[in-house]
């Protein structure tokens, strides 16, 4: 989780090498960033499925929903056109789309926002991936549909025994679904912890600021508590901790020395002055 522009989506896209990436990212012991093109194509949509942020721009407007699901099936295994159609109907039913026999022939523009999101999820799980990446899956949906999509993701994760990497800036979504949370700021992970511990005892001042702002927003009796200042320009980061200009704990060390992510027990924090 983290505010817009902190690098959440870029980090997820880098796992599939859809954006340039350096370092390493391992799935079942294999470094995804070192795979050859053929192996990488097998991972994309096969071992890792992704629900992109905006269904209307991610779906092809001139292909039916069924044809787009069939594309994934054909790319990751030999199947006939009829079998692919039957499987597409099964997947649409699994994701809660009513009358899937009819909707398999529908075009994206004929579906509601929630239905398009379900169709995207059906495409992402078509090949039963080990990992499903969901990038802001409830953005632009009304509250009722948001709850339905979150419940669907929880149900599919259990049914298909897959890991779920959820990208969001919505603390309510994090509290609802996450087992473990990684907080990002200015392109780096600044804190990781089990969800319950993170909400009960944030160690990084940025995490604490996010939680305080959220709690203040829910309490209409007082003013909104905000994190002062503005996020940094990622193309021109200054030396030291990127959060230092906005941090109430910052000192001279913070402005010259970038804190490393230090691990202790089941959590980690990148802060020179982490305080529970």
BELGINOR-V567761 format. One record per backbone hydrogen bond with DSSP energy under -1.0 kcal/mol. CO is the residue of the C=O (numbers start at 1). NH is the residue of the N-H. If there is no record, write none. Layout:
# BELGINOR-V567761
((CO	NH) (CO	NH))
This chain:
# BELGINOR-V567761
((1	184) (3	6) (6	187) (7	11) (8	12) (9	13) (10	14) (13	18) (14	17) (25	32) (27	30) (30	27) (31	34) (36	40) (37	41) (38	42) (39	43) (40	44) (43	48) (47	130) (47	131) (48	45) (49	133) (51	135) (54	58) (55	59) (60	63) (64	68) (65	69) (66	70) (67	71) (68	72) (69	73) (70	74) (71	75) (72	76) (80	84) (81	85) (82	86) (83	87) (84	88) (85	89) (86	90) (87	91) (88	92) (89	93) (90	94) (91	95) (92	97) (93	96) (99	102) (99	103) (100	104) (102	105) (103	106) (104	66) (106	65) (107	110) (108	111) (112	116) (113	117) (114	118) (115	119) (116	120) (117	121) (118	122) (119	123) (120	124) (121	125) (125	128) (130	163) (131	49) (132	165) (133	51) (134	167) (136	139) (138	141) (142	146) (143	147) (144	148) (145	149) (146	150) (147	151) (148	152) (149	153) (150	154) (151	155) (152	156) (153	157) (154	158) (155	159) (156	160) (157	162) (163	132) (165	134) (167	136) (170	174) (171	175) (172	176) (173	177) (174	178) (179	195) (181	193) (183	190) (183	191) (185	188) (188	185) (190	270) (191	183) (192	268) (193	181) (194	198) (195	199) (196	200) (197	201) (203	275) (204	208) (205	209) (206	210) (207	211) (208	212) (209	213) (210	214) (211	215) (212	216) (213	217) (214	218) (215	219) (219	222) (233	236) (241	244) (243	246) (244	247) (253	256) (253	257) (254	241) (262	269) (264	267) (267	264) (268	192) (269	262))
